[in-house]
């Protein structure tokens, strides 16, 4: 499977399109002023604790207070708070945890009021970006992610990704990490580490420890709320998490961003550095790669598939509901097989839509009813397969007796919402246009005015192909009548991009003559 990243950078935002076999499967957008990304580390201040929710609200500088639940505090909260206090006060001179005394774990079923108080400074990391009316969701289990590993704090646990199935490799990585990691730091080894050399892993470990040292350095005399560590820019963080051997192209349209990505890849993804290209075409990059067309056809309430079947996506605050419809072209020969085929095609499209729109929370899918238990089982297995490439954590339940499939999908940022409906350029959204029979009258009135105000100038006219055919129809036609009236030939050309009643005049240099 070919995988490509196409990156469109503008002064206000960066758009990243992730394509599999030239089909758009993920679309990411980062505003240049987004200060609250998943993974950012802040020194916040507790504003209040709520016993009923067993949670605290924390000021990290966002317009809405951030939410920190007891279950997201992590067992090492006492050690984290001690480290934070000593670093702010200047007692802790270094970020190393070699001589740091680890405090006892907090109780798993404890109360928020027993561990946090109002006005307490607290080190937190964004777990979910602000969504709808809610502020950011936080965690105090601080992690520092890299391409091959994730660094954890105040523990010595080394765990290996379940996706690395080779037992020998798992053992090698575990022993290797035990030998190179600093004391009181834990490590989660990512899938990308499989088969990597000691030097590669050691270099990244040093880089992650260096980031932790920056956090410690900024804590001295810090006043909350303060951002201490920013997650990488969206393109870089995506590259860190996504780039694998199956990637064959990364294209970016901005020289500065291209340089940043190249530096990152030269340092950490050297084996894939040659796949990065700087786009120099004249067309906008998303148009050149057919992404704008895919965005227009993929977003919106209804998504139609090749067979004519279509899905309808409705969203509420609580859940997302997807309805599967067969369309008018479903085969009548074998009803059961035809229904299965439509459901399987729809399941594949739904899996793509969930990734593309980054839909999270509870999703309920109403497939077309199937009586055959074997077909229901096949649909479930295929849905699991289709969602295998989805990086968001998800759970898929088998079809209920009502033919409904329920999916929960991790939500860390707002769903991607793009309004693909365009205002009608003819009526400007009113639903009414000038009478089409008056178009020629309007043209003749404008031609009279132009020849009066520019008696010696040349004139040409662009119109919709239907209008062009009407003007040129017959002998004598309308164009000839204009010539006989003004003793000047007006060149008339069709433009299929125009709407029916649109027309524009041009002078001898083909510069448009503005009429309004």
N, C-alpha and C positions, 0 to 999 in steps of 0.2 A: 504493500500500500504506500503510495506516494504521499508525503506530508509536506506542506508548505506553510510558511508564515509570510503574510503580506502586510507591511506596516506603512500606514499613511499618517504622516506627521504634519500638523498644522500649528499655527501660533497658539491656538486655544486648547487643543487636545491631540492625543495620539490614539489612532484606531488600529487595532490589530485583528486581522482576519486569519483564522486557522483553517486550512483546507486539507481535506483527505480525498485523494483522487479527484482533485479540482472541485470538490463540492464543499461549500461553506458549512463548517460544523461548530465553530465557536467565533464569537465576535466580542472583542474587549475594547472598552473605551476608558481612557484616563484623562480627565480634565487637568490642565496645567496647574490649577489652584486646589487640587484635592489634597487636603492635609491629613486625612484620616483613612489610611489604607490598612487592609488586613495585614498584620505582622508588625506594624509600627509599635515602638515601645515608648511609653510615656511615664513620667513621674506625675501621678495624679493626687488629688486630695479627696478624702471621703467627705461627702456633704451630708449624708444621712444613711442610717441603716433602717431597714423595714423588716420587722420580725415576721410579719405575715407572709412575706415573699421569701424570707430567709436570704436576703440580698442587700447589697449596698449600692447607693448611687454615688458616682465619682465624677469630679470635675477634671476633664482633661483638655479643656479649652474649646470644646464643641458647643454649639448653641443649645443643644439638649444634653442633659446629664447622661453619662454613660452608665450602663447597667452591669453589675458584677454579682453573679449568683454564688452562693456558698460552694456549690459543686465545682465552680471554676476557679476556686482559690488555690487548689492543689495542696497536697499533703505537706509541702515544704514552705508554707507561708511564714512560719515563725523564723526560719532561716533567712528567707527573702527580706522580711521586715527588718531583721537585725542588720543584715548587709546594707540595706537602704539607709537606715538611721546612721550607722557608723560611717558610711561613705559621705553622706550629707555633712555630718559633723567634722569630717576630716580625720577621724580616728583610724579608719582603714586606709592605709597608704597605697595598697596595691590591689589589683583585680583578682590576683591569684587566690584560689580557695585552698591552697596546700595546708595552711595553718589555721584556716577558718573552722571554728567549732560548729558543727551542724546541730541545730536545735531539734527537739522532739517533734514528730509529725502532729498535725492537728487531727482532731477526731473526725472521721468521715461523716458522721451523722450529727455534727455539732451545730451550734447556733451562730449566726453572723455576729450578734452583739457580743459574743464572748471572745471574738478574735479581732474585731475592728471597732473603732470608735470614731465619732464625728471629728473632723479636722485632721485625722491621721494621714500622713503622706504614705503613698503606696505605689510600688512599681507594678505597672500593668502593661498588657499587650492587647492590641485590638484583635478580637476573635471574629466579629462581624461588623461590617461597615454600617453606617446609619441607613436604615431602611424605612421608607414611608414616614410615619410620625415618630418612630423610635430612634433613640440615640444609639451610639455604638455599643456593642456588647464586648465585655472585657474578660480577660483571664489573667491570673497571677502565676500561671505555670509558664514562665518565660522560656521561649525556645529561640534559637538562632539558626535558621535554615541555610544549608548550602546545597550544592548539586548532588553530592555523594552522601551527605549525612546531615543530621539535625542535632545541634548541640543543646543539651538540657543542663539544668543547674541543680546543685546541692544534692546530687545523688551519684552513684557510680554504676548505674545500670547500662548495659550495652545490649541493644536488641537489633535484630536483623529483619528486614522486610520479608513478609511472607511470600512475596512474589519471587524471591530468590529460592528456588526449589532444590538446587544441588547442595546436598548435605556437606560435602567437602568444602565447597566455596563458602557456605555459611560459617563453618568452623574456622576457616582461614581468616575471614573478615572479623569474626568475633575475637580471635586471639590477637590479631593485628591491632584492632582498635583498643583492646585492653592494654597493649604495650605502649601506645603512642598518646592516649588521652591524658590530660592533666588530672590530678587528684580532685575528687568531689565534683567532677563533671560527668554527665551521662551522655550517651550517644545513641541515636536511632540511625541505623545504616539504611540508606535508600537503595532502591533497585538499580539505579545508575552506577552504583559502586561495584557491581558484579564484574569481576575480572580486572579491576583497576590495580595499578602498581602501588607499592608502598609510598613512593614519592608523591604521587597524585593525591592520595588520601592525607598524607602528612601536611602537604602544602595547604589543602583546604582546612584542615584542623587548625593550622596556625592562623589562617585568615579569619575563621570564626571566633577564635580566642581573642584576636585583635579587636574585633567588633565589640566583644564583651568589655574589653579594656577601655574602649571609647565611652561606653555606657557608664562605667565606673568613674572615669575622669570627669564626665559632665555632671555627675551627681554631687560633686563637692560644692557646697553652699547653694545648691539649686533650690529654687522656689517653685512649688507646683502651681499651675499646670505647666509642664515643660516636655517638649518632645526630645527624647534622648537618642533614638535610632530610627531612621526611616527605612521601610522596606524598599528594595530596589525599584527603579522605574518599572512600569508594567512590562515593557518589552523585554527587559533584562530578566525580571522574575519569571516571565513565561519561558524564556529560553532556558533558564536554570532548571525549571520543572519539566519542560516538554522535550527539548532537543534530544533525540536518540538516533540510533543508527539508521532508522527508516526515514529520517528527514532528508530531503534532497534539495530544498531551496528556501532561503530567507531573503526577501526583497524589501528594501526600505527606500523611501523617496527623499530622505533628509540627510545631508552630508554629516552634520554634527551627530545625529543619532546613529548613523552608520559607523562613525568613528568610535562611539561609545560601545556599540555592540561588538565591533571588531576587536577592541581592547579586551572586552570580557571573554570573547571566544578564543582569542589568542592565549589568554591566561588559563582558562578552565576547560575549554572545549576544543582543544587544538586539532583534534582529529577531524572536526567538522568545519574548521574555519573557512575552507574554500567554498562553502555553499552560500556564503553571504554575498549579496550583490547590491549595488547602488543603482536604483532605477533612474534612467535618464530620458525616458520617453516624453513625448509632447502631451499625450493624453493624461488625465489624472490617473494615478496608479490603480485605484479601485475600479475605474472604468476599463482600463487596459486588461485587467485580469478577470473581468466579468463579475466582480463582486457586487457592484451596485445593483446589477440586474437580479442577482441572487437575493440580496437584501430586500428588494422590492417584492419579489415573489415569495419570500419565506416568512416575512413578518405580516402581521394583520390577523384578523379573527379567523380566517379560513386559509388552509393550506391544501392545494390540490396536487395529486400525484399523477404519474403517467397514465395509469389505467382509467383515470376519470374519477376514482374514489377520492374523497376529501375528508379532512378532519376539521372540526370547529373547536377552537380553544377559547374558553371563558375563564377569567380570573376574578377572584374575590379576595378580601383580606384574609380569609381563613384557608382557602384552598384553590386549586386550579382544576377545572373540569374539562375533559377532552372527549368529544363525541365523534365516533367513527361512522362515516356514511359511505355506502357503496357507489353512489352516483348512477347515471343512466346506462352505463356500458357493461354492467355485470352480466356474465354468462348465465343463461337460463338452463343449460344442459345438465350440469351437475351442481345443484344448489349448494350442497355441503362443501364441496371442493372450492367453489367460487367464493363462498364466504370466508373460508380459511385463507385463500390467496389474498383477498382484500384486507383481512385482519393482519396478516403477516407484513404486507406492504405498508400498512398504516403503522404497525409497531416500529418498523425501521425508521419511518419518518418522525414518529413521536420521539424516539430516542435521540434523533438529530435535533428536533425542536427544543427538547429539554436542555441540551447543551448549548444550542445557539442562543436561546433566550435567557439562559442561566436561571431557569425556573426552579425554585426551591420550595420546601415545605411539603404539604400533602397534595398529591396529584391523583385524581380519580379518572379512570379511562373507561368509557362505555363502548366496548367493542360490539360488533354485530353478534347476535346470539348464535352459539354453536352447541348443538346437542351432543355431538360425539366427544366423549371424554378424552379420546386420543388426540383430537384436534386442539382441545383446550390445553392439554399438557404440552403439545408442540408449540403453541403460541407462547406459553409462559417461558419455555426453554429458549425460544428464539429472542424473546424480550430481554432475558438475562444476557444472552450473547450480544445483542445489539448495544446494550448499555455497558459492555465490558470496557470500552475505551473512555468512559466517562470518569473524569478524575474526582468529581464530587462524590462523597460518600452517599450511598443510596441503598434502599431496601425495597425489594419487589415481592409482593404477595401474589399467590395464585388467584385465578379468577374465582369470584364468589358465585353463589348459585344464581345471582341476578345477572351474571356476565360482566361484572365490574372488576377491574384490576386496580389495586391501590399501590402507589409508589410514594415513598418518602425520599426526598433528596435534600442534601445539605444546602443550606442557604447562608452564604457569608457576605453577599453584597446584593444590592437591588437588582431585580430581574432587568434584562436588557429590553427596553420598550422603544420601538421605532414606529412612528405613525407613517404608514406608507400611502395613505390617502392624500391626494393632492387637490388643491382648490381648482375648480374648473377655470381654465384661463379665458374662456369665452364669456361666461356669465359672472365670473368672480364670486361664485358661491351663492348667487341669488336664485339660480334655477331658471332664469329668463334671459333671452338674447334678443337683439334687434332682429326684425324680420329679414330673412335671407334675401327676399326679392328686392330689398333696398340696397344691397351691397353694391351693385353696379352704379346706382345713383350716387352713393358715397364716393366710389372711385372716381367717377366723372367730375364730381364737385372738387375733389382734391387735385385732379389733373388740371382743371381750369385754373385753380388758385396757383399751382406750381408754375404753369407756363406764363401766367400774368406776372408773378414775382421773379421768375428766372427765364426771361424770354429767349436767351441764347444758350441755355444749358441743355445738356442731354438728360434723358430720363429713362430709367428702367424700373420694372415692377416685378416683385416676387409675390406669388400667391399660392394657395393650396392647389394640388393637382386637379381637383374637381372644378375649381373656379377657372384654372388655366384652360381646361378643356372647353368650358362654356364660352370663354372669351374668344377662343380660336375656332369655334364651331361655325361651319358654313362659309359661303362666299356671297356677298361681303360679310365679314364677321365684325365683332365689336372692335377688335384691334384696328381693322381697316377704317372703320368709321371714325375712330379717334385720329387716325392719320389725316383723313380728309378734312376733319374739323380744325386741326391745329397745324397741318402741313409738317408734322414731325412724327417720326416713327418711334413708338414706345416699345422697347423690348420687354416681353413678358415671359418669365420663367417660373416653372413649378418648384415648390419646396415641400417634400413630404413631411417635414418636421412641423409645418404650420398647422394650426387648427383651421377649420373650415372658413371662418370669417376673418382670418388674419391676413394682413397684407402690409408690405413695406415698400417705400420708394427709395431709389438710389440714384446718385448723380453719375457723371461721366467717369469719375475715379472709383466708382462702386462704394462710395461712402454713403451711409444711410442718411436720408433726409428726414429729420424728426418733424412730425406733424403736430405734436402736442407738447 
